[in-house]
Amino acid sequence: MTARAFPSPPTQRNKLTREALRAIWQRNPTADVRDLLWEIYRLQDVARQAQNVLTLVRMWGIDKPFLTRLDALDAALFAEPCLWERPLAWTADEEQALKRLSRSRR
């Protein structure tokens, strides 16, 4: 499987916060904008889940050939406002498992 390189946009735009997305909706309360905002919400949820998987992979360790990709994903997720505005919380069972993993790695 070959990785695709996605060209960066010619102009860098600011990432939209929750407040900015809400303002767009208030200016344009149409069915199309509602559908787009739902898709943004869904993709933000995928980013939150990816951040949790990234945390687990860092705790378990990863082979060196994959570190570059992992670091790139980490940097991309770190820059997403949605992950700062509403982080995905760990369940109590997950927190206990993370603590056990952390202790076993020491």
TARA-V565089 format. One line per field, one symbol per residue. ss: DSSP state (H for helix, E for strand, - for the rest). phi: phi as a letter, one per 20 degrees, with the letter a starting at -180 (. if undefined). psi: psi as a letter, one per 40 degrees, with the letter a starting at -180 (. if undefined). Layout:
ss->???
phi->???
psi->???
//
This chain:
ss->-----------------HHHHHHHHHH---HHHHHHHHHHHHHHHHHHHHHHHHHHHHHH---HHHHHHHHHHHHHHH--HHHHH------HHHHHHHHHHHHHH-
phi->.efeeeffffdedffeegfffffffffcfdfffgffffffgffffffffffffgffffffnbfggefffffffgffffeefffefbffeeffffffffffffffef
psi->hhhhhhiiidhhiiihiddddddddddggiddddddddddddddddddddddddddddddiiiddeddddddddddddehdddddgihiiiddddddddddddde.
//
